[in-house]
């Protein structure tokens, strides 16, 4: 006899949400990291030398695989690889700054005895530790590292306000920044990281980001069905643009770095916009968000063509890269 699927009651949904919050809050206490006590910055093995060949970009990296990059001297390749990594960390910490400010706005409207408030504070603290960790790495490179452009920095002020006025869109922004970098770091850890300091930072980051991603996914699953029809349509149309911009910020080197190393436009085009492997990688980094959106009804006849036009749909769902520790394990263990 076939099993009958019964609708989940609002009470059951509430209980599931509260149980998740209890788990996340408990794990933020039991399994958290400090930027200075949990990273051996002064360990000789963790030293940063811009000429260290371990910083070179691999041939599987969009830019590292170009003939232009491979034709540079070993010293320049190493310095450029370190600069690319440090720039990603700078963009990451500036994104986390926006995330923290948005969470403060969002949590300021929560009622007393709210488990969401406690979770938001835990995440703000964890993101603060990540920012300290990233900035310490950047400082020790000795490089002049840039992050978001002045225009993007101004636009982030609107993102912070969105956390109060349209929090569902804010958490789409959150996923747009966190999912691509989480995907890349897990992929990198699976392949193996040449420098032990970079590996330590990545492992700490993906462990705590597992909680942040779990919260954002479940928040949208719970909240989006409660929105008005008009708000859902607005979210469905705006989300692919937000996700595309955020993924590009996380995955591509900033324009200032491109100018500093005089990377030709044709090389950047071959590495990124005209590179089928990069375009597939870009789409794969957002595959979990796409699956989430399909499940909550945000892939509509109007929005799906936008996903395809922006190149983030993917002809087939790309499987996630093998993980050093599954997201579920990181949340529940």
VOBA-1610 file (N, C-alpha, C; in pm, whole numbers, padded with zeros to 5 digits, always signed):
BEGIN
Unk+00086-00120+00000Unk+00000+00000+00000Unk+00089+00124+00000Unk+00062+00217-00091Unk+00146+00336-00104Unk+00130+00427+00017Unk+00241+00488+00056Unk+00237+00581+00169Unk+00164+00708+00128Unk+00088+00763+00219Unk+00014+00885+00193Unk+00090+01002+00252Unk+00119+01103+00169Unk+00191+01220+00216Unk+00093+01318+00279Unk+00111+01345+00405Unk+00022+01434+00477Unk+00082+01574+00485Unk+00000+01677+00475Unk+00052+01813+00486Unk+00109+01838+00625Unk+00216+01916+00629Unk+00278+01949+00756Unk+00203+02066+00819Unk+00160+02049+00941Unk+00082+02153+01008Unk+00171+02270+01044Unk+00108+02385+01065Unk+00182+02504+01105Unk+00252+02481+01239Unk+00186+02404+01327Unk+00246+02375+01458Unk+00372+02291+01442Unk+00366+02191+01352Unk+00485+02107+01328Unk+00597+02189+01267Unk+00564+02279+01175Unk+00665+02364+01114Unk+00732+02452+01220Unk+00650+02504+01310Unk+00704+02589+01417Unk+00797+02508+01506Unk+00758+02386+01541Unk+00842+02302+01626Unk+00974+02268+01558Unk+00968+02240+01427Unk+01090+02209+01353Unk+01184+02328+01353Unk+01129+02445+01333Unk+01209+02568+01331Unk+01272+02593+01467Unk+01196+02577+01573Unk+01249+02599+01707Unk+01357+02496+01743Unk+01338+02373+01698Unk+01439+02270+01723Unk+01570+02303+01651Unk+01557+02353+01527Unk+01677+02393+01453Unk+01749+02506+01526Unk+01675+02605+01572Unk+01736+02716+01643Unk+01807+02670+01769Unk+01745+02577+01842Unk+01810+02524+01962Unk+01942+02456+01926Unk+01940+02379+01817Unk+02062+02309+01775Unk+02171+02407+01733Unk+02134+02506+01652Unk+02233+02603+01607Unk+02291+02683+01723Unk+02207+02724+01815Unk+02254+02800+01930Unk+02346+02716+02019Unk+02309+02590+02036Unk+02393+02501+02118Unk+02529+02481+02053Unk+02530+02460+01920Unk+02655+02435+01852Unk+02744+02559+01843Unk+02683+02676+01843Unk+02763+02799+01844Unk+02840+02814+01974Unk+02791+02752+02080Unk+02861+02752+02208Unk+02963+02638+02213Unk+02922+02520+02164Unk+03007+02400+02176Unk+03118+02396+02073Unk+03099+02457+01956Unk+03195+02443+01847Unk+03216+02577+01779Unk+03302+02659+01839Unk+03331+02789+01781Unk+03482+02813+01787Unk+03526+02915+01714Unk+03670+02940+01701Unk+03701+03086+01731Unk+03825+03108+01777Unk+03877+03242+01800Unk+03988+03268+01699Unk+03986+03386+01639Unk+04079+03416+01531Unk+04225+03411+01575Unk+04250+03432+01704Unk+04389+03440+01749Unk+04435+03320+01831Unk+04344+03254+01900Unk+04387+03137+01978Unk+04378+03008+01898Unk+04298+03006+01790Unk+04280+02884+01712Unk+04356+02883+01580Unk+04433+02987+01555Unk+04522+02991+01439Unk+04662+03021+01490Unk+04757+02934+01458Unk+04894+02953+01506Unk+04972+03051+01421Unk+04937+03177+01430Unk+04994+03278+01342Unk+05146+03282+01346Unk+05204+03255+01462Unk+05349+03265+01474Unk+05421+03132+01454Unk+05347+03030+01417Unk+05408+02902+01381Unk+05492+02923+01255Unk+05620+02883+01258Unk+05705+02902+01139Unk+05644+02843+01012Unk+05568+02734+01024Unk+05507+02673+00906Unk+05397+02761+00847Unk+05343+02854+00929Unk+05235+02940+00883Unk+05287+03073+00827Unk+05417+03089+00818Unk+05473+03213+00768Unk+05432+03240+00623Unk+05418+03369+00591Unk+05375+03409+00456Unk+05491+03477+00384Unk+05532+03417+00275Unk+05636+03473+00188Unk+05576+03486+00049Unk+05560+03609-00001Unk+05496+03628-00132Unk+05566+03555-00246Unk+05692+03516-00227Unk+05764+03445-00332Unk+05749+03294-00320Unk+05677+03247-00217Unk+05658+03103-00195Unk+05577+03044-00311Unk+05633+02945-00378Unk+05567+02888-00496Unk+05434+02822-00463Unk+05410+02793-00335Unk+05283+02730-00297Unk+05163+02823-00317Unk+05190+02953-00334Unk+05079+03047-00356Unk+05037+03052-00502Unk+05111+02988-00591Unk+05076+02996-00733Unk+04936+02940-00759Unk+04867+03002-00852Unk+04736+02954-00894Unk+04754+02826-00976Unk+04670+02728-00950Unk+04678+02603-01024Unk+04619+02616-01163Unk+04645+02519-01246Unk+04593+02522-01383Unk+04442+02506-01387Unk+04382+02458-01276Unk+04237+02447-01271Unk+04171+02578-01230Unk+04251+02677-01192Unk+04196+02810-01161Unk+04171+02883-01292Unk+04061+02959-01304Unk+04031+03027-01431Unk+04147+03112-01483Unk+04205+03193-01395Unk+04318+03276-01437Unk+04447+03196-01441Unk+04465+03106-01344Unk+04588+03028-01338Unk+04608+02937-01457Unk+04501+02902-01525Unk+04511+02813-01639Unk+04540+02883-01771Unk+04547+03017-01770Unk+04571+03090-01895Unk+04719+03088-01932Unk+04745+03094-02061Unk+04883+03099-02109Unk+04953+03224-02059Unk+04877+03335-02049Unk+04936+03461-02001Unk+04991+03443-01860Unk+04914+03384-01770Unk+04960+03365-01632Unk+05078+03269-01629Unk+05070+03157-01701Unk+05178+03058-01699Unk+05308+03115-01756Unk+05298+03221-01837Unk+05419+03280-01897Unk+05490+03376-01802Unk+05426+03413-01690Unk+05492+03501-01593Unk+05603+03423-01522Unk+05694+03495-01459Unk+05800+03429-01382Unk+05739+03360-01261Unk+05808+03261-01207Unk+05757+03188-01091Unk+05731+03283-00974Unk+05818+03381-00956Unk+05802+03477-00846Unk+05675+03561-00863Unk+05650+03605-00986Unk+05531+03685-01013Unk+05405+03600-00998Unk+05410+03475-01046Unk+05294+03387-01032Unk+05260+03365-00885Unk+05363+03347-00802Unk+05339+03325-00660Unk+05278+03449-00595Unk+05336+03563-00623Unk+05286+03688-00564Unk+05143+03716-00609Unk+05116+03694-00736Unk+04981+03718-00788Unk+04881+03621-00726Unk+04920+03495-00709Unk+04830+03397-00647Unk+04797+03435-00503Unk+04899+03480-00429Unk+04875+03526-00292Unk+04785+03648-00291Unk+04806+03738-00387Unk+04726+03860-00395Unk+04579+03828-00427Unk+04557+03732-00515Unk+04420+03691-00547Unk+04351+03636-00423Unk+04420+03550-00348Unk+04362+03492-00226Unk+04333+03599-00123Unk+04429+03689-00101Unk+04410+03796-00003Unk+04297+03889-00044Unk+04283+03914-00175Unk+04174+03999-00223Unk+04039+03934-00199Unk+04031+03802-00217Unk+03907+03731-00188Unk+03872+03743-00040Unk+03974+03736+00045Unk+03948+03752+00188Unk+03902+03893+00221Unk+03957+03993+00152Unk+03916+04131+00176Unk+03771+04152+00136Unk+03735+04102+00019Unk+03595+04109-00024Unk+03508+04034+00075Unk+03556+03918+00121Unk+03480+03837+00217Unk+03455+03910+00347Unk+03556+03976+00401Unk+03534+04045+00529Unk+03447+04168+00512Unk+03454+04234+00394Unk+03365+04348+00371Unk+03220+04300+00355Unk+03203+04185+00291Unk+03069+04125+00283Unk+03020+04089+00424Unk+03107+04034+00507Unk+03066+03997+00643Unk+03033+04119+00727Unk+03098+04231+00697Unk+03065+04356+00765Unk+02920+04396+00734Unk+02883+04386+00606Unk+02745+04416+00565Unk+02648+04317+00630Unk+02686+04191+00631Unk+02603+04087+00692Unk+02579+04115+00840Unk+02683+04151+00911Unk+02669+04180+01055Unk+02577+04299+01078Unk+02596+04403+01000Unk+02511+04522+01015Unk+02366+04489+00984Unk+02344+04406+00880Unk+02208+04365+00847Unk+02145+04281+00955Unk+02223+04189+01012Unk+02169+04106+01121Unk+02135+04189+01243Unk+02212+04294+01269Unk+02179+04383+01381Unk+02047+04455+01354Unk+02028+04500+01229Unk+01901+04564+01193Unk+01786+04466+01209Unk+01803+04345+01155Unk+01697+04245+01157Unk+01663+04204+01300Unk+01764+04177+01379Unk+01740+04127+01515Unk+01685+04234+01608Unk+01705+04361+01573Unk+01656+04469+01661Unk+01503+04471+01670Unk+01436+04404+01575Unk+01289+04403+01574Unk+01232+04273+01630Unk+01318+04185+01677Unk+01269+04058+01730Unk+01219+04075+01873Unk+01121+03997+01913Unk+01065+04012+02048Unk+01155+03950+02155Unk+01125+03980+02279Unk+01194+03915+02391Unk+01174+03764+02384Unk+01271+03691+02439Unk+01266+03543+02445Unk+01271+03479+02307Unk+01320+03553+02209Unk+01330+03499+02073Unk+01460+03421+02057Unk+01451+03296+02015Unk+01572+03218+01987Unk+01644+03273+01864Unk+01569+03335+01772Unk+01631+03395+01655Unk+01729+03506+01696Unk+01693+03582+01800Unk+01782+03689+01847Unk+01914+03631+01894Unk+01907+03526+01974Unk+02031+03465+02022Unk+02113+03412+01905Unk+02047+03346+01809Unk+02121+03293+01694Unk+02189+03407+01619Unk+02116+03517+01594Unk+02172+03629+01518Unk+02297+03682+01588Unk+02293+03692+01721Unk+02410+03741+01795Unk+02527+03644+01782Unk+02498+03514+01788Unk+02606+03416+01768Unk+02670+03433+01630Unk+02586+03449+01528Unk+02641+03462+01393Unk+02721+03590+01378Unk+02673+03698+01436Unk+02747+03825+01430Unk+02886+03808+01492Unk+02891+03741+01606Unk+03020+03718+01673Unk+03111+03631+01586Unk+03056+03525+01528Unk+03136+03435+01445Unk+03187+03506+01320Unk+03102+03589+01259Unk+03146+03662+01141Unk+03253+03765+01179Unk+03243+03821+01299Unk+03347+03912+01347Unk+03480+03841+01361Unk+03478+03718+01411Unk+03601+03639+01422Unk+03658+03607+01284Unk+03570+03579+01187Unk+03617+03554+01051Unk+03684+03679+00994Unk+03624+03794+01020Unk+03683+03919+00969Unk+03820+03943+01030Unk+03834+03918+01160Unk+03966+03932+01225Unk+04067+03836+01162Unk+04024+03714+01136Unk+04111+03612+01078Unk+04156+03652+00938Unk+04060+03697+00856Unk+04093+03738+00720Unk+04186+03859+00720Unk+04156+03958+00806Unk+04238+04079+00806Unk+04378+04051+00856Unk+04392+03962+00954Unk+04525+03926+01002Unk+04607+03863+00891Unk+04543+03775+00813Unk+04611+03714+00700Unk+04656+03822+00602Unk+04565+03914+00568Unk+04596+04021+00473Unk+04713+04105+00524Unk+04709+04141+00652Unk+04816+04224+00709Unk+04952+04156+00696Unk+04954+04025+00715Unk+05081+03952+00713Unk+05135+03928+00572Unk+05053+03951+00470Unk+05104+03937+00333Unk+05195+04053+00295Unk+05174+04169+00358Unk+05250+04288+00321Unk+05203+04351+00192Unk+05092+04301+00136Unk+05042+04351+00009Unk+04936+04459+00033Unk+04924+04549-00063Unk+04818+04650-00059Unk+04693+04589-00121Unk+04608+04533-00038Unk+04495+04454-00085Unk+04368+04537-00085Unk+04294+04532-00195Unk+04168+04605-00205Unk+04051+04508-00204Unk+03934+04559-00172Unk+03814+04476-00170Unk+03710+04530-00266Unk+03593+04564-00213Unk+03485+04615-00296Unk+03518+04752-00350Unk+03466+04782-00467Unk+03485+04915-00527Unk+03409+05019-00446Unk+03444+05147-00456Unk+03370+05252-00385Unk+03221+05250-00416Unk+03185+05222-00544Unk+03044+05216-00580Unk+02974+05103-00506Unk+03034+04985-00504Unk+02973+04872-00435Unk+02963+04899-00285Unk+03061+04965-00229Unk+03055+04997-00086Unk+02937+05088-00055Unk+02908+05182-00147Unk+02792+05269-00126Unk+02662+05190-00139Unk+02657+05098-00234Unk+02536+05020-00256Unk+02505+04927-00137Unk+02608+04888-00064Unk+02584+04798+00050Unk+02497+04862+00158Unk+02493+04995+00162Unk+02408+05060+00262Unk+02261+05023+00242Unk+02222+05011+00115Unk+02085+04970+00086Unk+02058+04827+00127Unk+02161+04741+00116Unk+02145+04601+00158Unk+02117+04593+00307Unk+02186+04676+00385Unk+02164+04677+00530Unk+02020+04716+00562Unk+01968+04817+00493Unk+01830+04859+00517Unk+01731+04750+00475Unk+01767+04672+00374Unk+01679+04564+00329Unk+01654+04463+00441Unk+01752+04445+00529Unk+01737+04349+00639Unk+01619+04386+00728Unk+01586+04514+00735Unk+01472+04558+00816Unk+01343+04562+00734Unk+01354+04605+00608Unk+01234+04629+00528Unk+01187+04506+00450Unk+01281+04421+00408Unk+01248+04305+00327Unk+01349+04196+00361Unk+01341+04138+00481Unk+01444+04044+00527Unk+01462+03922+00439Unk+01356+03879+00372Unk+01370+03763+00283Unk+01470+03793+00170Unk+01465+03914+00115Unk+01560+03953+00012Unk+01700+03965+00071Unk+01709+04014+00194Unk+01839+04024+00261Unk+01904+03886+00273Unk+01828+03784+00308Unk+01887+03652+00324Unk+01920+03588+00189Unk+01857+03635+00081Unk+01902+03594-00053Unk+02041+03654-00078Unk+02059+03779-00042Unk+02191+03843-00051Unk+02293+03764+00029Unk+02255+03721+00149Unk+02345+03642+00234Unk+02389+03515+00162Unk+02293+03443+00105Unk+02325+03318+00035Unk+02410+03346-00090Unk+02385+03459-00156Unk+02462+03493-00274Unk+02610+03513-00244Unk+02640+03559-00122Unk+02780+03575-00083Unk+02839+03450-00022Unk+02761+03379+00059Unk+02816+03266+00134Unk+02824+03137+00054Unk+02725+03110-00031Unk+02725+02983-00103Unk+02844+02969-00199Unk+02874+03070-00283Unk+02987+03052-00375Unk+03121+03030-00306Unk+03149+03110-00202Unk+03279+03095-00136Unk+03285+02964-00058Unk+03172+02920-00002Unk+03169+02791+00067Unk+03196+02679-00033Unk+03136+02688-00149Unk+03154+02588-00254Unk+03301+02580-00295Unk+03361+02697-00320Unk+03500+02702-00364Unk+03594+02649-00256Unk+03571+02688-00131Unk+03660+02645-00024Unk+03650+02495+00000Unk+03530+02439-00006Unk+03516+02294+00012Unk+03582+02219-00104Unk+03569+02272-00223Unk+03633+02212-00340Unk+03785+02215-00323Unk+03837+02329-00277Unk+03981+02346-00258Unk+04032+02253-00150Unk+03960+02241-00039Unk+04002+02152+00068Unk+04003+02007+00022Unk+03908+01971-00061Unk+03904+01833-00111Unk+04026+01804-00198Unk+04065+01900-00282Unk+04182+01880-00368Unk+04312+01882-00288Unk+04311+01959-00179Unk+04432+01975-00099Unk+04486+02116-00111Unk+04517+02177+00003Unk+04567+02314+00006Unk+04718+02310+00032Unk+04794+02378-00054Unk+04940+02369-00046Unk+04995+02434+00080Unk+04938+02547+00120Unk+04993+02620+00236Unk+04908+02592+00360Unk+04972+02552+00471Unk+04895+02512+00591Unk+04814+02626+00654Unk+04859+02750+00643Unk+04782+02860+00700Unk+04652+02879+00624Unk+04658+02876+00492Unk+04536+02889+00411Unk+04441+02774+00441Unk+04494+02654+00459Unk+04408+02540+00490Unk+04339+02558+00625Unk+04412+02603+00726Unk+04354+02622+00859Unk+04241+02724+00856Unk+04263+02834+00787Unk+04161+02939+00778Unk+04037+02886+00707Unk+04056+02814+00598Unk+03941+02761+00524Unk+03862+02661+00608Unk+03930+02574+00681Unk+03858+02473+00761Unk+03776+02538+00871Unk+03830+02639+00934Unk+03753+02712+01036Unk+03631+02778+00972Unk+03653+02840+00857Unk+03546+02915+00792Unk+03432+02824+00750Unk+03462+02711+00683Unk+03354+02625+00633Unk+03279+02559+00749Unk+03347+02535+00860Unk+03279+02472+00975Unk+03170+02563+01030Unk+03202+02691+01049Unk+03103+02782+01106Unk+03002+02829+01001Unk+03045+02841+00876Unk+02951+02882+00773Unk+02840+02779+00752Unk+02866+02654+00788Unk+02762+02551+00776Unk+02638+02591+00856Unk+02659+02646+00975Unk+02545+02692+01056Unk+02475+02810+00990Unk+02554+02904+00939Unk+02495+03025+00880Unk+02412+02991+00756Unk+02464+02901+00675Unk+02390+02860+00554Unk+02265+02783+00591Unk+02274+02697+00691Unk+02157+02620+00734Unk+02047+02714+00781Unk+02083+02815+00858Unk+01984+02911+00907Unk+01918+02985+00791Unk+01999+03039+00698Unk+01943+03117+00588Unk+01850+03033+00500Unk+01889+02908+00473Unk+01803+02820+00393Unk+01669+02796+00463Unk+01677+02761+00591Unk+01554+02728+00663Unk+01467+02851+00688Unk+01531+02967+00705Unk+01455+03090+00722Unk+01371+03117+00597Unk+01432+03104+00480Unk+01359+03129+00356Unk+01251+03023+00333Unk+01280+02897+00365Unk+01178+02792+00353Unk+01057+02824+00438Unk+01079+02881+00553Unk+00969+02911+00646Unk+00897+03040+00610Unk+00971+03141+00568Unk+00913+03273+00550Unk+00850+03298+00413Unk+00914+03248+00306Unk+00867+03281+00171Unk+00722+03239+00148Unk+00678+03118+00191Unk+00537+03082+00169Unk+00440+03175+00240Unk+00486+03250+00340Unk+00398+03340+00415Unk+00389+03479+00352Unk+00472+03504+00249Unk+00469+03635+00184Unk+00346+03649+00095Unk+00311+03772+00065Unk+00203+03796-00030Unk+00247+03753-00170Unk+00150+03734-00258Unk+00182+03694-00395Unk+00275+03796-00461Unk+00247+03924-00440Unk+00327+04028-00504Unk+00471+04025-00453Unk+00488+04007-00321Unk+00623+04001-00265Unk+00699+03880-00317Unk+00631+03767-00332Unk+00698+03647-00384Unk+00744+03669-00528Unk+00660+03735-00608Unk+00700+03762-00747Unk+00819+03857-00751Unk+00816+03956-00665Unk+00928+04051-00658Unk+01057+03979-00621Unk+01048+03892-00523Unk+01165+03817-00478Unk+01215+03724-00589Unk+01123+03658-00657Unk+01160+03564-00763Unk+01238+03634-00875Unk+01200+03757-00908Unk+01264+03830-01018Unk+01396+03893-00973Unk+01401+03948-00852Unk+01521+04018-00806Unk+01633+03921-00767Unk+01596+03804-00715Unk+01696+03712-00660Unk+01805+03673-00760Unk+01774+03632-00884Unk+01884+03590-00974Unk+01984+03701-01002Unk+01940+03826-01005Unk+02034+03937-01024Unk+02125+03952-00903Unk+02066+03945-00784Unk+02145+03955-00661Unk+02247+03843-00654Unk+02204+03721-00682Unk+02292+03604-00673Unk+02407+03615-00774Unk+02377+03661-00895Unk+02480+03672-00997Unk+02587+03773-00958Unk+02543+03890-00913Unk+02639+03994-00874Unk+02724+03947-00757Unk+02662+03887-00656Unk+02736+03842-00539Unk+02836+03733-00575Unk+02796+03638-00657Unk+02887+03530-00695Unk+03007+03585-00771Unk+02984+03681-00860Unk+03095+03740-00935Unk+03191+03812-00842Unk+03138+03882-00743Unk+03225+03950-00648Unk+03313+03852-00572Unk+03257+03736-00541Unk+03330+03638-00462Unk+03429+03556-00546Unk+03399+03536-00674Unk+03477+03442-00754Unk+03579+03507-00847Unk+03561+03635-00878Unk+03651+03700-00973Unk+03741+03800-00902Unk+03866+03818-00947Unk+03954+03917-00884Unk+03902+04058-00906Unk+03916+04147-00807Unk+03867+04284-00823Unk+03941+04359-00932Unk+03875+04459-00988Unk+03930+04531-01103Unk+04062+04600-01069Unk+04079+04643-00945Unk+04204+04710-00908Unk+04322+04613-00918Unk+04302+04489-00880Unk+04408+04388-00892Unk+04440+04362-01038Unk+04335+04358-01122Unk+04355+04337-01266Unk+04441+04449-01324Unk+04413+04572-01283Unk+04492+04685-01332Unk+04634+04681-01278Unk+04650+04645-01153Unk+04783+04645-01091Unk+04878+04548-01162Unk+04826+04430-01202Unk+04911+04332-01269Unk+04900+04340-01421Unk+04827+04443-01469Unk+04813+04468-01613Unk+04767+04343-01688Unk+04665+04281-01633Unk+04609+04163-01698Unk+04526+04210-01817Unk+04558+04168-01937Unk+04484+04214-02055Unk+04337+04174-02048Unk+04254+04257-02107Unk+04110+04227-02111Unk+04083+04094-02180Unk+04160+04067-02283Unk+04139+03941-02356Unk+04168+03821-02267Unk+04265+03834-02177Unk+04297+03724-02084Unk+04183+03706-01984Unk+04131+03817-01932Unk+04020+03808-01837Unk+03898+03746-01904Unk+03876+03780-02031Unk+03761+03723-02103Unk+03778+03573-02120Unk+03900+03530-02158Unk+03923+03387-02176Unk+03915+03312-02043Unk+03955+03379-01936Unk+03955+03314-01805Unk+03815+03306-01746Unk+03731+03405-01773Unk+03602+03412-01705Unk+03483+03415-01802Unk+03454+03527-01862Unk+03328+03540-01936Unk+03317+03445-02055Unk+03430+03411-02120Unk+03426+03321-02236Unk+03479+03181-02204Unk+03486+03152-02077Unk+03541+03023-02033Unk+03425+02931-01992Unk+03394+02827-02072Unk+03282+02738-02037Unk+03300+02671-01901Unk+03424+02638-01865Unk+03449+02573-01736Unk+03416+02668-01621Unk+03455+02795-01634Unk+03422+02891-01529Unk+03272+02915-01521Unk+03206+02927-01636Unk+03061+02950-01634Unk+02988+02833-01566Unk+03034+02711-01592Unk+02974+02595-01526Unk+03002+02598-01376Unk+03123+02638-01342Unk+03162+02649-01201Unk+03076+02754-01130Unk+03057+02867-01196Unk+02974+02975-01143Unk+02832+02926-01113Unk+02774+02856-01211Unk+02638+02803-01193Unk+02635+02698-01082Unk+02736+02614-01075Unk+02740+02509-00974Unk+02748+02566-00833Unk+02818+02678-00820Unk+02834+02739-00687Unk+02701+02788-00631Unk+02601+02805-00719Unk+02469+02850-00677Unk+02363+02741-00689Unk+02407+02619-00713Unk+02311+02511-00737Unk+02223+02483-00616Unk+02278+02493-00496Unk+02197+02468-00376Unk+02089+02574-00358Unk+02122+02699-00393Unk+02021+02805-00385Unk+01913+02781-00489Unk+01954+02738-00608Unk+01856+02711-00713Unk+01760+02600-00670Unk+01813+02495-00610Unk+01727+02387-00562Unk+01634+02435-00451Unk+01686+02521-00363Unk+01602+02580-00258Unk+01488+02658-00320Unk+01519+02740-00419Unk+01417+02824-00481Unk+01312+02741-00554Unk+01354+02632-00616Unk+01258+02544-00679Unk+01162+02487-00576Unk+01214+02454-00458Unk+01131+02394-00353Unk+01032+02489-00291Unk+01063+02620-00292Unk+00972+02716-00227Unk+00897+02801-00329Unk+00900+02759-00455Unk+00816+02824-00556Unk+00868+02956-00609Unk+00999+02979-00602Unk+01054+03105-00652Unk+01115+03092-00791Unk+01103+02973-00852Unk+01138+02959-00993Unk+01008+02960-01069Unk+00980+03072-01133Unk+00851+03094-01200Unk+00872+03106-01351Unk+00764+03103-01430Unk+00779+03123-01575Unk+00846+03255-01610Unk+00836+03352-01521Unk+00901+03481-01546Unk+01047+03478-01503Unk+01076+03415-01388Unk+01211+03420-01334Unk+01307+03319-01396Unk+01256+03204-01439Unk+01348+03103-01493Unk+01428+03153-01613Unk+01366+03224-01709Unk+01447+03277-01820Unk+01556+03373-01774Unk+01533+03442-01662Unk+01636+03533-01610Unk+01756+03452-01560Unk+01729+03343-01487Unk+01836+03256-01441Unk+01917+03206-01560Unk+01848+03164-01666Unk+01918+03112-01784Unk+01999+03221-01852Unk+01940+03339-01867Unk+02010+03449-01935Unk+02135+03493-01860Unk+02129+03484-01728Unk+02244+03523-01646Unk+02348+03412-01632Unk+02316+03295-01685Unk+02412+03186-01684Unk+02426+03115-01552Unk+02323+03121-01467Unk+02333+03056-01335Unk+02230+02943-01319Unk+02168+02904-01429Unk+02070+02796-01420Unk+02138+02660-01423Unk+02220+02638-01524Unk+02286+02509-01537Unk+02193+02410-01605Unk+02242+02342-01707Unk+02158+02248-01781Unk+02121+02128-01696Unk+02211+02091-01606Unk+02183+01981-01512Unk+02235+02025-01378Unk+02170+01982-01274Unk+02214+02019-01140Unk+02352+01961-01116Unk+02446+02049-01089Unk+02581+02003-01059Unk+02585+01951-00917Unk+02641+01834-00900Unk+02652+01781-00764Unk+02754+01861-00687Unk+02736+01868-00556Unk+02828+01942-00472Unk+02962+01871-00470Unk+03072+01946-00456Unk+03202+01882-00447Unk+03209+01799-00321Unk+03290+01694-00318Unk+03305+01617-00196Unk+03346+01708-00082Unk+03289+01690+00034Unk+03310+01781+00145Unk+03404+01719+00248Unk+03491+01804+00309Unk+03575+01753+00416Unk+03492+01716+00537Unk+03380+01783+00555Unk+03285+01750+00661Unk+03151+01800+00613Unk+03050+01716+00612Unk+02923+01757+00555Unk+02861+01869+00634Unk+02780+01948+00566Unk+02714+02061+00631Unk+02625+02012+00745Unk+02557+01901+00723Unk+02471+01847+00827Unk+02552+01807+00949Unk+02669+01745+00926Unk+02753+01703+01037Unk+02801+01825+01115Unk+02839+01930+01042Unk+02889+02048+01109Unk+02782+02114+01195Unk+02658+02101+01155Unk+02550+02164+01230Unk+02507+02080+01349Unk+02503+01949+01332Unk+02443+01864+01436Unk+02541+01791+01525Unk+02669+01787+01485Unk+02764+01709+01566Unk+02803+01784+01691
//
